Structure formats: C-alpha cells, structure tokens
Amino acid sequence: MSGLPDTAPQDPGAHIVIIGAGQAGLMAAEALRSGGSSAAITLLGDEPHAPYHRPPLSKAWLAGEVDAAQLLMRAPEMLARKQITLRTGSPVQAIDRAAQQVRLADGSALPYTGLVLATGATPRRLPLPGAEAANVLTLRSRDDAVAIAAGLARCQAEGLPLVVIGGGFIGLEVAATARKKGVAVTVLEAAPRLLGRVLSPQLSDWYAALHRSHGVALELGAAIERLVVQDGQARAVQLADGRALPCGLVVLGVGVQPNDALAREAGLAVDRGIVVDACGRTADPLIVAAGDCAARRLPDGRLLRLESVQNASEQGKSAAAALLGQERPFTATPWFWSDQYDRKLQMAGLSEGADQAVLRGSLDEGPFSVFQYRAGRLVAVDSVNAAKDHLTARKLLDAGVSPTPEQAADLGFNLAGLLAG
C-alpha cells in the first residue's frame, strides 16, 4: 500500500473523524494531538459511555471489585482540554469516500480530511433454537456486563446455575468470577480441549484441572441441540446426547466478528477484518484502521488480526502517525493476559504452528512458563504467575533471540543473559 501524500491534514481547517471510542480510537485521537496535529478531531462512539477499559468487565467488574469511575479511561472534560470532541451515542451509518463524509444514523453528516476506523468487533451469536431468549447474553460492552452481573445476582438469589457456552478466555473468566460468587457453573466447549487455538495441550489440560478444582463442570466435545425456553427465558440447555442442563443464565463466549461492514460498503478491502499495512493504512490514503476490526498484511502476504489491548493501543498510534505523514509500523511481539481465580496467564508471541512445548518450572508447585517452538525457534511463551519470565520472553522475541529448549527448561539458566550485548 502506498503512503499518504505530503498534504496529510495538518492545518486548522482539517477535520479528522474517528469512528469508535474504544482503546484504538482513543489512542489514535491522543496520538494525533501529541504528534502535533492542529486538525479538529471528532471521536464518535456507538455507546452512551465515555471511553472505558474493557478487560475488567469479565473479572473485577462482574465481581463487584471496581465501579464505573474506575473503568473510565478518559473523562469527557479531559478530552475537551485536548480539543478532542467526543460524541457518544453516535453510530455511523455509512462512509461516502467520494464526498469525504461520514453519515450518522441520526441523518447528519460529518466531513473528514482524515478518517480512522476503530470500529471494534461484535460477539458471535449461535444459530440455535432458543438463543434469542432474554437471559442468553454475550459480553463485549459495559452494558453487557451490567446485564450479566444482574443475571448472576439472580442466580445467586435463586440458586440457579450458569451455563457458559465456549471455553475461550471470556467464557472461562466469567466462569471463574461466577464461582467466586458461589454460582454453580457448567462450561460447554465444542472442541476437545479448552483454549485449543492458543494454548499447548499441556496448558489446556492444566486450565481444565484448575476450573474443575474450583467446582466448574466442564463438558468438552459438547454438542448443543437447542435452548429450552419458557416465558422468554432459557430454562435449560439441551445437549445432543439427550441431557438437559438447567440454567438461570447463559453466557455465550464463542468469539467475535470484526465490525468491517462500513469499510466493505465503502469499497475498502476486507478479509475477516479491514485490510491494512503495518502502519494501519488502507488503500485509501485518507483512511486508516486500528484495533479489533483491522487485519494487518504481513510481509509474507498473510493477514493477522489480533484482539488485545496492546494491539489496539499500538495500532491506534501507528494509524495516527500515518495520518500525520509519518511511518510508525507496529511490529512488536504481541502479548495478552487473562486472570482466572488467583492465576494470571501472560502470553507473549503467537503459538500457531508450534511443534514443541517446553516447561520451565512446575505445574504443581508454583509459577511456571511453557516455551513454544516451531522448527527449533522460539515463537511464544505462556507464563502463569511468572511475570519475570513473561517480560524476558517479550524481549527475547522482539530481539529474535531463541534459547535452546534445554536452556528454557533449566531454571538455573539465566535467560536474560542471552540478551547481553
């Protein structure tokens, strides 16, 4: 993809519109200001809330450990001081590239000289009979989390179980939080193991044992036939083997779909996300994209779409730089985390295609890490309650330094020493 022309918006008459007021959109807005842009900046959010942190929604928020004020990333008055106009409750209906306008759902239009697409993603629903029941919920937004918290409170009060469909991070985090509240939980996962796309079999099994030790009933290889609905509420989840699992609440955690419809309808390239280069640029020199909605074209031609705070933040900054006519490719090692019970999983790198896993530490006796290799090269490290390993792993992967499997397994070997010089 070609870079932006030298006439990228830098004058007071310019107007940069950012669609999406989440992590990526907010980072782009602030990076534009800190990068010296004097353009007017409008940040458009679908939701009625100012930008807020999403990771706590499935954990601390559901557990009642944080309040709305603690979720807030930036208060509207703070954005106003930076001359960033925040418009909440303002969904966008279409992008008119020829006229350089975005059309809002209320019928109004905003002109742009630069456009950031930070539209995020939407949780998938399942095409199951009964899935439209009022107590079958997904978790993405603050309002979703409020509804799930209310459902868990009802389950607590009435002694009703929670059924989680999907053994990914969101589903397992909700399950862990529900168990802390004393709610009975069953997790249904269609695959033969938990987190099968992102964790080694060894670590998948460890997480299964962790959840079972906290009283979660796990059903792996589960086939769901329908949800039994009475009076608009799901009362049971009917499995293909004939069993019916009672429920007071059902949470779906079966992945997300990138919100790329606006881009597709505007004629931009879309392939399971809005196709961008390492700087967040689309084929239109006035339009960039960042965050969960963006699929980055790698040097080998493959597309990579990541769902993480780090990716949203860094892509947002890269996209802002592109609109300023600068090159700021985001190529750092991706990292993720998940809190379940008193265990913090920190992941560095991407384990796709790994053919060897090496354990550093003990699965039974404390902090440990799983080093994953592909064709003898380190590609990812998954650490549980081992922050030092995680930080070292990120540095090793960024530097392209690969300890041998024997070095990784040896607790007495100083991995950080490989970075010296």
Disulfide bonds with the S-S distance in Angstrom:
none
